[in-house]
Amino acid sequence: MSKIPFVNLGLQYEALRSEILDVVDRVGYSGQFVLSEEVDKFEENFARFCGAEHAIGVGSGADALVLTFMANGIGSGDEVIVPANSFVASAGAVHTCGARVVFADVARDLNIDPFDLEQRVTTRTRAIMPVHLTGRPAAMNEILVIAKKHNLFVLEDAAQSAGATYHGHRTGSLGDAAAFSLHPLKNLHVMGDGGVITTQNAELAQRLRQWRNHGLKNRDECAFWGRNSRLDSLQAAIANLKLKYLEQWNARFRKIASYYSERLGEFVGVPMDRSHEQSIYHRYIITTPQRDELMRFLAESGIESKIHYPVPLHLQEPSLAAGYRPGDFPMTEEMATLILSLPIYAELQDNQVERVASEVRRFFIGQASTLGSS
Ligand SMILES: *Cc1c(COP(=O)(O)O)cnc(C)c1O
């Protein structure tokens, strides 16, 4: 039996190879490698895709978070609330701009729990960073009510959710600003690092354009000491090419997810869209108390699975040094022991998807018969 790897980025390259080579030629001959028309075009198209007024290409998803905080003057002495279950960059970005990372627990859908979030608000809180984890939108209506009440900036960490919708609106158009990643593991990805910020706020967009480019107002004068974090023209051109396919790819992710859920729902906890949302299933995560055994069983059948994420953010070294302890966020910690991510990508063939589901079923059915016969 051939192996089913957790990701296989070469397949997408193979499918788009001739179009990508054309893009490389176009950018190469143009001689414009930084902040060119290619970047403008991608920004325009991505903003439209999200239903946002502005998009600003930057060097990475992490930089998209950091620059947005910096452009809002969020830093030393401020607190930002982040879910305890996310990729490390969510917390790292807050720390990088000088603010204090304050965690909140998640709900069963793995997204920040609005009730717990509100308990964490203090007089020093400046911003909330809901993460649309696995491509599922966070509870934005509840979060925006809390933000309004306490006058907080809402930065969506939309790194995993390009194209997901919440009450009919795409992520990236829901908060004060949103940060996307174009890292190779995200649904919309380039051939290296890249990121993009969206916002409805023209003045913030203008400041972000300066922040990513040394604080420059024009060729020779800067408004403030800024950074260098730009989306390369070549990556922007590749992102623009792939953006045309994103809806089609996301539809395939959703189709695979619904097939998995139908086949596996009787054995494990499966993710499910609520009527107001469409997840893009950047990750397809099941839950079972037999997670470790199942993971081993699948590996023996040649199916690679992963855990997102095995170590909660509040139990990472820098958090322990800041005084966080096991037991602080019970739901995050419980979920970390139950979750397992199955392979999901647009290029996965139907027979591979069927095999993954059959193997998971075989694990549980095999066990049931052992129990029955003992
Ligand atoms: C990938 C990711 C990031 C960071 O993006 P990079 O482009 O790798 O810097 C931030 N937050 C979340 C939730 C992510 O998944």
The ligand as an SDF file (V2000), in Angstrom:
LIG
                    3D

 15 15  0  0  0  0  0  0  0  0999 V2000
    0.9960   29.8930   10.4480 C   0  0  0  0  0  0  0  0  0  0  0  0
    0.3980   30.7070   11.5390 C   0  0  0  0  0  0  0  0  0  0  0  0
    0.9480   31.9330   11.9480 C   0  0  0  0  0  0  0  0  0  0  0  0
    2.2680   32.4550   11.4540 C   0  0  0  0  0  0  0  0  0  0  0  0
    2.3860   32.5900   10.1100 O   0  0  0  0  0  0  0  0  0  0  0  0
    3.8680   32.6060    9.4450 P   0  0  0  0  0  0  0  0  0  0  0  0
    3.5950   33.0340    8.0480 O   0  0  0  0  0  0  0  0  0  0  0  0
    4.4190   31.2390    9.5580 O   0  0  0  0  0  0  0  0  0  0  0  0
    4.6730   33.6130   10.1980 O   0  0  0  0  0  0  0  0  0  0  0  0
    0.2990   32.6480   12.9330 C   0  0  0  0  0  0  0  0  0  0  0  0
   -0.8230   32.1890   13.5040 N   0  0  0  0  0  0  0  0  0  0  0  0
   -1.3820   31.0170   13.1430 C   0  0  0  0  0  0  0  0  0  0  0  0
   -2.6440   30.5730   13.8150 C   0  0  0  0  0  0  0  0  0  0  0  0
   -0.7800   30.2280   12.1730 C   0  0  0  0  0  0  0  0  0  0  0  0
   -1.3230   29.0450   11.8540 O   0  0  0  0  0  0  0  0  0  0  0  0
  1  2  1  0
  2  3  1  0
  2 14  2  0
  3  4  1  0
  3 10  2  0
  4  5  1  0
  5  6  1  0
  6  7  2  0
  6  8  1  0
  6  9  1  0
 10 11  1  0
 11 12  2  0
 12 13  1  0
 12 14  1  0
 14 15  1  0
M  END
$$$$
